[in-house]
Amino acid sequence: MMSVLSSSRFGELVVSNYADRANDIVRAVHLLRQHGMAVGFPMQTADGEIIFPVGKDFTLTADQLVELLERGELHAEGVRRSVEVQASATRRRAASF
């Protein structure tokens, strides 16, 4: 079982478990597939993040999938925009070094 630890504003640790969000992740994957997008099997990165290959060119984290689901943008255009925003942020961080 995998969990992510984060700090609350009072300093105690809060455990956010991917298993708690499993239903949302499964629903997001099914919706993308219903929209005709290929979604591969989940993988885990070295730092513990769950990622999914989506289509031929994209990789989304479980958090991104749930975020798109919550915003009602779980379709090809929403995936493309999400990936572009992430790539742009990565380029900005790299340029600032």
C-alpha positions in Angstrom: 0.0 0.0 0.0 1.4 3.4 -1.0 0.8 6.6 0.8 1.9 10.2 0.4 2.9 12.2 3.5 2.3 15.9 3.7 2.4 18.5 6.5 -0.7 20.3 7.7 -0.5 23.8 8.9 -0.2 22.6 12.5 2.8 20.5 11.8 1.3 17.0 12.1 1.6 14.6 9.3 -1.4 13.8 7.1 -1.4 10.5 5.2 -3.2 10.7 1.8 -3.5 7.2 0.5 -3.9 6.3 -3.2 -6.2 3.5 -2.2 -8.6 6.0 -0.8 -8.8 7.6 -4.3 -8.8 4.3 -6.2 -12.4 4.6 -7.3 -11.8 8.0 -8.8 -8.7 6.8 -10.6 -10.5 3.8 -12.0 -13.4 6.0 -13.1 -11.1 8.4 -14.8 -9.3 5.7 -16.7 -12.6 4.2 -17.8 -13.9 7.6 -19.0 -10.7 8.2 -21.0 -11.1 4.8 -22.7 -14.8 5.6 -23.4 -13.5 8.8 -25.2 -11.3 6.5 -27.4 -8.0 7.2 -25.7 -5.6 4.4 -25.0 -4.7 4.2 -21.3 -1.9 1.8 -20.4 -1.3 0.0 -17.1 -0.2 2.1 -14.1 3.5 2.3 -13.2 5.3 3.7 -10.2 8.1 6.2 -10.5 11.3 6.0 -8.4 9.8 8.6 -6.0 6.6 6.7 -5.6 4.2 8.5 -7.9 1.7 6.5 -9.9 1.7 7.3 -13.6 -0.3 6.2 -16.6 0.7 6.2 -20.3 -2.2 8.0 -22.2 -2.3 7.9 -25.9 0.9 7.6 -27.8 2.6 10.7 -26.5 1.4 11.4 -22.9 2.0 10.3 -19.4 -0.3 11.5 -16.6 0.0 11.0 -12.8 -2.9 9.6 -10.9 -3.4 13.1 -9.3 -3.6 14.7 -12.8 -6.3 12.1 -13.8 -8.4 12.8 -10.8 -7.9 16.6 -11.2 -9.1 16.3 -14.8 -12.1 14.2 -13.7 -13.0 16.8 -11.0 -12.8 19.6 -13.5 -14.9 17.7 -16.2 -11.9 17.9 -18.6 -11.3 14.2 -19.0 -11.1 14.1 -22.8 -8.4 14.4 -25.4 -8.2 18.2 -25.3 -8.2 18.3 -21.5 -5.3 15.8 -21.5 -3.4 17.8 -24.1 -3.8 21.0 -22.1 -2.8 19.4 -18.9 0.4 18.0 -20.4 1.2 21.4 -22.0 0.8 23.2 -18.7 3.1 20.7 -17.0 5.7 20.9 -19.7 5.6 24.7 -19.7 6.1 24.8 -15.9 9.0 22.4 -16.2 10.7 24.6 -18.8 10.2 27.7 -16.7 11.8 25.9 -13.7 14.8 24.7 -15.8 15.3 28.2 -17.3 15.4 29.8 -13.8 18.5 27.8 -12.8 
